[in-house]
């Protein structure tokens, strides 16, 4: 069941999920932070499934963490890791799904690469995989609303809370192999 309206507002207040200013009627607003990691524009780099595991270094694929502002510029075809400017705490029994805001989607900018789930027990900033699929340079003001987080009530008991490798993120997280 999707949590909306007064129920969403009450849930956010009860569990201190995020600042109440981020509550919308159907979702929680995700605003983009000023910390980014651009994907390196290396041509002919091969990431084989064999290398997609222990020993692979994400630093070969991404630039160092950079503080930008007041805008984030993304060239056509550009890819970067960004994150929400707020920390989110997903309570037990709830599950989050991220969706790009419609205005950006209509510009062919995506904020998730199908890694749009936030599991019960996760706490930290939410990493966004931002891709400009348009033919134009896109400029995103730091702090602008770029995505939405929808919260759903889990249908059964959640026996273990998220305690994975991205827990407690304070900046965009690199893939951990």
N, C-alpha and C positions, 0 to 999 in steps of 0.2 A: 504494500500500500504506500502510495506517495504521500508524504507529509506536507501539507500546505496551510496557508493562511495563519489563523490564530494558533493552530496546533504547531506549526513550524516555529513561530515566534516563541511560544511557550517552551518548546523543546530546546531551542537555542539558549534561552534564559536558564532553564533548569540545569542543563549540563555544561553551560559556558562553552558551547561549541565554537563560537567565533564572536566578534563584536556584533551587537544587535543592529548596528547600522547596515550590515550586509544582508539582512533579511529582506526578501522580496516576497511577493504573494505565493509563488510556486517554488522558489529556489533560494539559494544563497549566492550572493554576488562574489565572483572571483576577480579581484583587481590585480593587474600585473605589477610585479615588483621591479626594482631597478637593477637587480642582479641577473646577469645572463651568461650563458655559455654558448658561443656560436659553434656550429659544426664546421670543422675545417674543410675548406674547399679543395681538398686533395682529389685530383682526378685519378682514376684507375686504382684506387685503394680497394682492396679485396678483403672482406670480412667473411671468412668461411665458417660454416657451422662448426667445424672442428675448432676454430680459433675462438668461437663464441662460447667461451668457457674459461676455466682456470688458465691464467697466463696472459689473457688478452688485456691490454691496457686501454681504458677508455680515453686516456689523455692523448692517444694517437689519433682519436677521432674528433675531439673537441678542444677548443681554445680554453685558456684559463678563465676562471671566474672573473667577470668584468662588471664594474659598477657603471651604469649608463644613466643619462638623463639630460634634459627633461623628456626626451623621446627615445624610442627604440625604433631604428630604421631596419627594415627587412627588404632586401632586394628580391626581385622576382626569382623564385626557386630557392630563396634563402630559408635556412633551417636553424633554429636555436632552441635551447632549453631555457625556460624562464620559470618563475614560480609565483604563487599568490603572495600578495604583500602581507596577508594576515596568516596567523597560525590557526589551524582547525583541529578540533578534538572530536572524533567520531565516537559516540557512546556505544556500549554493548547493545546489541539488538538492532542496530541501524547500519545502513550501507549507503554509500554515496556514489552517484554517477555524474560525471562531468560532461557538459555539452558546450560547444563554442557558441557565443552570442550570435544571433541571427544576422546582425549587420556585418560582422566580420566574415561569417560564413558566405554571405552573398558577395563578398569581395574575394572569395576563394582563399581565405586565410583560416587555417585550422589550429585549434589549441590543444588537440589531443590526437595521438596516432593510435587510437584504440586502447590506450592505457588510461582509460577514464574512470577507473573504479577506485574508491577509497573505502577500505575495509573497516569493520568494527574494531575499535581500539587504536586506530591510527591517530597520531598526534604530530603535527608539524606543518610546515608550509607545503603546499601542493605543487608538485612539479608539472609544468605544462610543456608539451612538445609543440612548438609553434612553427608552422610551415606556411610560407607565402606561395601559394600555387597560382597566383595571378600573373599577369604580364606587366604589372606596375610595382614600383617601390611603394611599400606601405609603411606609414609612420604611426606608431602606437604611443600615445603619451603615457609615461610612467604613471601608474595609479588608475588607469582607465579600466573599465569593466570589459573583460575579454571573454569570460566564460561564466557558466552557472553550475552550481553544485546542487543536484537534486538528492534529497534524503528519502530513503525507503525504510519501512519497518520490515525486519527479517521475519519470515513466516514461522521459524522455529527457533529453538535455543541455539545460541552461538557458543560452542564449547571452548573455543580459544580465541583470544583477542589478537589482533595484529601485533607482532613483535619482530617484524622482518627488518631487512637491511636498510630500508629507507625511513624507519621510525625516527622522529625528532628532527627532520630536515629543517634547516634554517636558510637554505639556498637551493637553487636547482640541483637535483641529484643526477650524477652521472650513472650510466648503467654499471652495475656491480656484477662482475663475472666470477 
